Amino acid sequence: MTNREKTCAHCDELAAENERLRQTTHVLLAANQRLLDAIAVWTYPTIPNN
């Protein structure tokens, strides 16, 4: 395997890892938004209506 082939393989691995991280980030952001929505609903009645 040449250095160039090794570099390309490494780059492909990084690209795949980046895609996995991107998907994980998307899932975490969606879960975070649901959590914030739930907190907003839960705390809404306790907020004084000025």
DOVOGU-612000 format. One line per field, with one value per residue: residue in one letter; chain; x, y, z of N, C-alpha, C in turn. Coordinates in pm, 1 decimal. Each point is the difference from the previous one (the first is absolute). Layout:
BEGIN
residuo: (A, ...);
cadena: (A, ...);
n_X: (X, ...);
n_Y: (Y, ...);
n_Z: (Z, ...);
ca_X: (X, ...);
ca_Y: (Y, ...);
ca_Z: (Z, ...);
c_X: (X, ...);
c_Y: (Y, ...);
c_Z: (Z, ...);
! end
This chain:
BEGIN
residuo: (M, T, N, R, E, K, T, C, A, H, C, D, E, L, A, A, E, N, E, R, L, R, Q, T, T, H, V, L, L, A, A, N, Q, R, L, L, D, A, I, A, V, W, T, Y, P, T, I, P, N, N);
cadena: (A, A, A, A, A, A, A, A, A, A, A, A, A, A, A, A, A, A, A, A, A, A, A, A, A, A, A, A, A, A, A, A, A, A, A, A, A, A, A, A, A, A, A, A, A, A, A, A, A, A);
n_X: (85.2, -24.3, 84.7, -14.4, 10.3, 105.2, 45.6, -30.3, 53.7, 101.3, 4.3, -15.7, 91.7, 73.3, -24.5, 21.5, 107.4, 32.2, -37.7, 65.9, 101.0, -13.3, -17.8, 105.1, 64.6, -47.3, 29.3, 120.0, 11.2, -48.8, 77.2, 99.5, -44.7, -15.9, 120.5, 48.8, -63.1, 45.1, 118.7, -12.3, -50.3, 100.7, 80.1, -69.7, -70.2, 130.1, 0.8, 31.8, -127.5, 108.4);
n_Y: (-119.4, 87.2, 100.7, 18.6, -131.2, 1.9, 109.4, -55.4, -114.7, 68.9, 67.6, -116.3, -47.9, 108.9, -15.1, -130.3, 24.5, 91.5, -89.2, -94.2, 85.2, 27.5, -129.5, -28.8, 101.6, -43.7, -124.3, 41.9, 73.9, -102.5, -84.3, 85.2, 13.0, -132.7, -8.8, 94.6, -63.7, -115.3, 56.8, 51.8, -116.1, -62.7, 98.4, -13.7, -93.0, -15.9, 37.8, 101.8, 29.0, 70.5);
n_Z: (0.0, -93.0, 20.8, -131.1, -19.7, 81.4, -61.5, -116.8, 41.8, 48.6, -114.9, -62.6, 83.8, -20.3, -129.1, 14.7, 72.7, -89.3, -91.1, 66.9, 15.7, -129.5, -24.3, 77.5, -54.8, -115.9, 38.7, 44.0, -109.5, -68.4, 67.8, -17.9, -123.3, -6.4, 55.9, -79.8, -99.3, 49.5, 16.9, -120.8, -40.1, 60.9, -41.9, -112.1, 66.5, 28.2, -128.9, 80.2, -8.0, -32.1);
ca_X: (-85.2, 81.5, -35.6, -119.9, -113.1, -20.9, -59.6, -139.3, -74.9, -13.8, -96.7, -131.3, -36.8, -36.3, -128.0, -103.0, -11.7, -64.1, -142.3, -58.8, -9.6, -103.5, -128.6, -13.7, -30.2, -139.0, -83.7, 10.7, -68.4, -143.7, -35.5, 12.9, -115.7, -115.9, 16.7, -32.2, -144.9, -63.6, 24.3, -83.5, -137.6, -5.4, 17.9, -88.1, -102.5, 58.1, 51.3, -100.9, -53.8, 3.6);
ca_Y: (119.4, 121.7, 106.2, 67.4, -87.6, 6.5, 130.5, -3.6, -86.9, 74.3, 106.7, -65.2, -31.7, 126.3, 43.7, -85.9, 39.4, 130.5, -21.4, -57.7, 107.8, 92.3, -62.5, -0.8, 138.1, 24.9, -71.0, 67.2, 128.9, -27.2, -40.6, 119.4, 85.0, -62.4, 23.3, 141.0, 14.1, -60.5, 90.5, 118.7, -38.5, -32.0, 120.2, 107.7, 45.0, 64.5, 131.9, 103.5, 65.3, 144.8);
ca_Z: (0.0, -8.5, 94.3, -49.7, 30.0, 145.0, 28.4, -46.6, 90.8, 125.1, -25.2, -5.8, 138.1, 65.3, -55.9, 58.3, 140.4, -0.1, -27.2, 121.8, 98.7, -45.2, 30.3, 145.8, 38.1, -38.8, 96.9, 129.4, -8.6, -0.3, 136.1, 82.2, -27.7, 65.6, 143.4, 24.8, -16.5, 117.2, 113.1, -20.8, 32.6, 141.8, 81.9, -46.2, 96.8, 117.9, -36.4, 29.6, -119.1, 23.9);
c_X: (89.3, -43.4, -128.8, -124.4, -32.0, -69.3, -146.9, -86.6, -25.1, -105.2, -142.1, -49.2, -44.2, -135.5, -114.8, -23.2, -71.2, -150.6, -70.0, -18.0, -110.2, -138.9, -25.6, -37.6, -145.5, -95.8, 1.6, -71.3, -151.2, -47.0, 4.7, -121.0, -125.4, 5.3, -35.8, -149.6, -73.0, 16.4, -88.4, -144.9, -15.2, 6.1, -98.7, -101.8, 57.4, 53.3, -108.9, -44.5, -7.6, -45.0);
c_Y: (125.2, 100.0, 68.6, -82.8, 1.0, 130.5, 1.6, -84.4, 71.8, 110.1, -56.3, -34.6, 125.3, 50.3, -81.6, 36.8, 134.7, -13.1, -59.7, 107.5, 98.7, -55.4, -2.9, 139.1, 32.5, -64.1, 71.1, 134.6, -19.0, -39.0, 119.7, 91.9, -56.4, 23.3, 143.7, 25.0, -54.1, 89.0, 124.2, -29.1, -20.2, 125.9, 110.7, 45.0, 76.8, 139.4, 104.9, 70.5, 149.5, 74.2);
c_Z: (0.0, 106.4, -42.7, 31.0, 149.5, 37.9, -39.9, 92.9, 132.3, -15.4, -5.4, 140.6, 74.3, -49.2, 59.4, 146.3, 11.7, -22.2, 122.1, 106.5, -36.3, 33.9, 149.8, 50.9, -30.2, 100.7, 135.0, -0.3, 2.5, 140.2, 94.4, -19.2, 65.9, 150.6, 35.5, -12.5, 122.7, 122.4, -12.0, 37.2, 150.6, 86.2, -35.6, 105.0, 118.5, -30.5, 28.4, -127.3, 25.5, -123.5);
! end
